[in-house]
Amino acid sequence: MSKVYFIKNTGSDYDKLGKDALELLKKIVSETDHSFEKEVPIKVHFGEKGNKTFIPPKCYEATINYLKEQGVSPSYIETNVLYRGARTTTELHLETAKSHGFTQIPIIIADGDIGTEYNEIEINKEYLKTCKIGKEYGKYNQFIVMSHFKGHVAAGFGGSIKQLAMGFASRAGKLEQHSGISPVVDAKNCVACGICMKKCNYGAIQVSDYAVIEASKCVGCAGCIAVCPKGVIKNTWSGSHFLEKLSEYAYGASKDKDIIYISFVHNITKECDCAGTHMKPIADNIGIVAGKDPVAMDAACLDMVQKNSGKKLFEKGRASLIHAEKIGLGSMEYEIIEI
């Protein structure tokens, strides 16, 4: 049974939330005799442009200052998104992060300028043999994964597992989880500019009247999605076993890594922070949880939200927990230790 540490906090004082998160971090450090390495990236979500309910940088400041006091060099780390938006390329992503106030420490976008740089991690699970993880993640052994627990249209909810699976995956890894197939071209609106063909390193794209992607040559890097000036190359979002692949990618992302997980069960919205719109919370603020087991963390958060709201919110996502436990990522059985 995994331990999940919890501090109740229903307020909206972000400075207090940050201090509570640090208290939980210190508790885990003490309980596990944890020793930090010289460089420890903090995995966060910067929020899409227009989003107002992402966890703000104020909530991370206490942790950042604590790490510096321990002689640790912290940084924020993320990967570029699969869809077209304000975080599709590293240049846009950094602009968005800084506009949202994430300026305290350096930012690492782990999968390169257009999301095509990755390492393949062998996992040999039921649906996937390897995972395409952002290349820069390979440089570090330790991470602090700080998540915002809320809803997600495809995953049911977003928490520790999704922060690993989507947040560590390169654009190709995200594509593999969502569909496992090549991107598609909207031929009607393609202007045959040829930029995608020039940028493709695998000779998978030919252009005549419009661009055509040859599936047998396409490796699914999804770089063409990022460089298309008209946005006519897209993912179909139509793959099968998404929840299971999500769990398997989380397994690959955390394989041989030493990770502490902290989740803010606050600003609980129906959709995730990738939605570039203002959303109203659909459940009350609950608090902050922390632990070393991402499955137990998400199970605890899901149960808390459902108990607190009296509704079966985000129940779709429980399937990912079941598969995650099956493949050895963690345990759905947990003990809540309130601080």
N, C-alpha and C positions, 0 to 999 in steps of 0.2 A: 504494500500500500504506500502510495507516494504522499509526501507532505506538501500541503499547499498553505502558505502563510497569507494571512488576510488582515487588512486594516479597514474598518468601516469608515467611509468618508462620503457623505451625501451632499456636501457643499460644492461651491463653485470657485473656491479660492485656489488658484493654480499653484501658488507658492506653497500652500499647505499640502496639496497633492504631491508636489515634488519632494517635499520633506518626508512625507509618509512613504513614498516610493524608496527613498534612500534608507529609511529605517528598516524596510523589508529587505533591501539589498544587504545591509549590514548584518541582519539576522541570519541570512543564508550564508554569508561569508564566515560568520562565527560558528554556525551549526555544522558546516561542512569543512571547516579549516581551509577555506579557499584561499589560494595565493594567486594574485594577478600577475600577468606578464607585463612587459613594458608597453605594449600597444594593445588596446582593447577597443575595437569599434562598437558603437551602439547602433543597433538596427532599429530604425524608426520609420514612420510614414509621414512625409512632408505635407500631405493633403493636396488634392487637385486644385487648380486655380478656380476660385469661386466657392470652394468648400469652406464652411465655417465651423464645423464640429470636430475637426481633427484635434488630436492632443497637441496643445501648443508647446513651443520650446521652453516656456517657463517651467513646465513639469519635469524637464530633464536637467535643469541647472544644478540642483543639489547633487545629483549623481555625478555630473561632470566635474564639479568642484571637489567632490570626495575622491574621485579617481586621480585627479591632479595632485591632491594632497598625499596620495599613496605612491606618488612617483610614476603614475601611469599616464601615457599619452592617449587620450580618447579622440575619437572621430565619429562622425555620423556616417553610416553606410546604407546604400540603397541600390536598386537596379532600375533601369528604364522600363516604362510600361509597354504593354503590347499594343494597346489602342492608340489612336492619334489624339494628342492633347497637349497640355502644357508640361508634360513630363516624358515625352516620347524620345527626346534626344538629351544627351548630357547637358548641352548648352541651355536648353529650355528648362530642364529639370533643376539645374543650379539656380537659374533665375527665379523659378517658382519657390524653391526652398528658401532662398534669401528674402524674397518678398513676404514670406510667411514668418520671418524672424529667426530662421535657423542659421545664425551667424556666429555662435559662440566658439565653435571648433571646426576644423576642416571637414569637408564633405567628400566622401568617396562614392562615385557612381561605378559600381563594380563590374558592369558588363560593357564598358567602352562607350564611345561617342554615340553609336546608334544601336547599342544593345546586342552586338554580335560576338563579343569576346567572352569565352566561357571555358571551363574545365569540365570534362565528362567524369562523373563520379559513378563507379560501378556499384549497383545495389542488388541486381538480380532478384527482383520481386515479381509479384503476380502479373502486373501490367507493364512494368518498365524494367529494362535491364540496366540502363544508365540514366543519370540526371545531368542536365546541362546547367551548371551553377556558375554565376558570374565570376569571372577570372580572379578578380581582386580578393574574393573571399578566401582563396587558397593560400594567401599570404599570412593568414592569422589562425591561431588555434583557439582563441577565446573570443566570445561575444557576449554582450548583454542585449537581449532581444526584448524591446519595450513595445508592447502592443496596445492597440485600442480595441476592446471587445465591443463589437456592434454587428449589425446584420450584413448580409452579402447576398445578392440576388442568385448567384450560382452555387456558392459554398454553404449557404444557410447562415453562417456567421463567419466573421473574421476575428482571429485571435492569434495565439502563438503558432499554431500549425500553419495558418495561412501566411503569417509573417515569414516563416521558414520557406514554405513551398513557392509562393509567388515572389516574396521579397528577396530571396536568394537566387532565384532562377534568372537566367538570361532571357532575352526576348524569345529565343528559340525554345527555352524551357517552358516559358509561359504558353507558347503556342502548342507545345506537345501536351501539356496538361489539358488545355481547353479543347483541342481538336485532334492533335496527332497527325494532321495533314498539312499540305502546302497552303499558303495563302491563295486567295482567288482574286481575279481582276474583274472589275466592272467595265467590260469591254465597251459598253455604250458611251461611257464618259471618259475613257482613256484617250489622251491626246497624242499618244505615240511619241513622247518626247525622248524616250530611250535612256533616261537617267537610271531607271531600275536595272536595265540590261548592263549598263556600264559599271554599276556598283556591285552586281552579283559576282561573287568570286568563284562560282561553281558552274557558270555557263548554263544556268537553268532557265534563263529568260530570253526569249526572242521577240522582236518587235517588227510588225509590218503595219497593218492598219491599227492594231492595238497590241499591247503586251500579252504574251502567252507564257505561262509558267509550266515548264515540263516537270511533272511530278517525279519522274524517275531520277532526275538530276538534283532536284530541290532537297536541301538538307534541313529545311524548316528553320533557318536562322531568323527569318522575318525581317531582315534588314531592309528589304524592299518596301515594307510597310512604312518604315521610318523615312525613307528618302523620297517616296512618291510625292511630288509637289501638289497633286490634285486630290490625294487621299482616296484613290480608286482601287488600291490594293489593300485587302482586308482579310482578317481572320473570319472564319465562318461561325465560330462559337458553337459548333454542332457536334462535337466529339462525344464519345461515350465514356462512362466510368470516370467522370471528372473528379468526384469526391475521393475515389480510391487513388487516383493519380496524384491528387493533392497530398494525401498522406504519404505516398511513396516519395514524392519530391521533398517533403519535410524530413523524411528519413535520410535521404541523400544529402540534404543541406546540413543536417546536424551530425552526420557520420564523422566520427573521430574528432569532434569539436567539443569544447568545454563551454557550456552555455548556461547563463542564468536568465530566467524568464520573468518579466514583470508585465502585468496587464492592468490597464486602467478600465474599470467597468463604469464608465462615465460617458455622458453624451451618447446614449445608446440609440442609434438611429436604425431605420429599416434597411438602408443601404450603406455601403462602405465609404471611406474617405476619398475614394477615386471619383465619386460623383461630384462634379463641379457645380453644385447647387447648394443653397441653404436648405437644410433638412431639420425638422423638429424631432426631438427625442420621443421615442415611443415607450420608454420605460424610465423609472426613476434611477438616479445615480445610486450606486451601491458601495463602491470602494475600490481598493487595489489589492491584487493578489500577486504572489511571487512563488517561484519554485524552480526545480531543476528538471521537471518532467512536463513537456509540452502537452501531452495528452491529458494528464491530470489537471493541468492548468485550465485547459479549454472545457473539460468536463465540469469542473467546479464553477467556472464562469457561467456556462450554459445553465446549470442547475440553479444557480443563484438568481439569474435573470428570470427564469421561469417561475421560481418560487416567489420572488418579489412581485412579479407582475400578475401572477395568477393565470398566465396564459402559456401555451406551448410555443412561445416565440423561438424561431430559428431551429426548430426540431429537425429540419432537413439535414442539418450539419452533423447530427449524431452519427450518421453513417460513416463519416470520415473518421470519427473517433473509434468506431468499431474496427474499421480496417487498420487504423494506426496501431491499435493494441494488438491486432492479429499479426502484424509484420514486425512487432518488437520495438516500436517507437516509444512506447510508454504504457502506462496503466490507467484505465478508467476508474479504478478504485483509489480514493484519496482520503486523506485526513485533513480537515480544516483546522489550522492552528491560528486563532485570532490573537493579534498583538494589541 
